[in-house]
Amino acid sequence: MPIPIRDDVVYIILKKVHDCDRAPGPDPVNFTQTDFAGINLTPVDLLGHLDYLNQKQYINAEFSGNAYGNQEDVPDTANPKEFDLRIANTFGASDGPLPHLITFQKAELTEKGERMLQEMEANPPQDLKQGPQVPLPDEHMPFLEKVMVKGSIPDPYDARDIAEVVFRVMRDVMTTEEADRVESELHTEALDTDEKALRMEVADLWHDTNPIVSFLSRIRPPLRGPGWTGIGSDLFLKRVDTEASVPPTSNAKKVVTAVFSATKDELSQERIQELAEWMPQGTVRELWENA
C-alpha cells in the first residue's frame, strides 16, 4: 500500500539534511523523535518519505541496515536491490539497535532539493505552522528537546540559538552575581546527541558561546527600569524575535515560554523566585511565572 507523502515531513527532512551539510558530498544525518514531535509518523512512514525523496532526486542518500518490523536484513519490496536503512522497531523500541534514534548513513540535498526547500521556507506547510500537538515532556527529557517541543521548533540548532538569545536578554536585566548563581545550577547536558556542535551543558548556553557578548554582559549594570537603556517586556520579546530568528512555526512569546519552562526544570525554587523579581514587569514576568 503506498505511503502518502506529507509536506510537513518533507520539509523537516529537507531542512535537517540541509542543516547537517558540513562538506561536499553526503554527510551523516540523524533523525530523533523530537524532529517529528506532534506528527504521527512510524518508522515505515519515514522510510517511505526518504525513499521517495531519494528516488525523485531531492536528496542523494546513502543507507545502511533496514527499517522493517525486525532487525534482520530483508530486501525492499519496492526496489529489487536491498534497501540499506536500519532504525529501531519503533521510535522508542527498547530492542532496537538505536532505541530513540532513527538514522541513515549520509545524505545531501541536490540542486532540486535546495530549490524545493527554499520554496517551502518561503511558504511553510500549513500543518507545520500549527505546531506540534503533543503532551508536555517529562522531567527526563533533555533541555533542548523540551525547548523544541514546547516552542514548536523543528530544528535542534534553532533551539540552541534561540535558548542562547533568551538567556542573553535574561542576563542583561540582572546583576552578574545573580547570573553566576543561575549558571551554577545549569551544569546538565543540553541534548543527548552525537553532533559535536550540540554537545554542551545548559550552562554553556547561559554563559554565552560568543566571548565578546559574554564579557560585555559581565561588566555592564542591569538594563532594567524606565528610560531608553531599560529592557521592558516589549523590548525583551522584540530582541528575541529579531536576534534569534524565530522560525515560522512559532513566535517570540512561545519560544520564550519554552526556554523559561525548560530552565525552571533545572533550577531550585530559590533561584526561580529570585529570577521572577528580575524579569521585566508585565508580559515577560507573567510568562516566567506561568511557564
Disulfide bonds with the S-S distance in Angstrom:
none
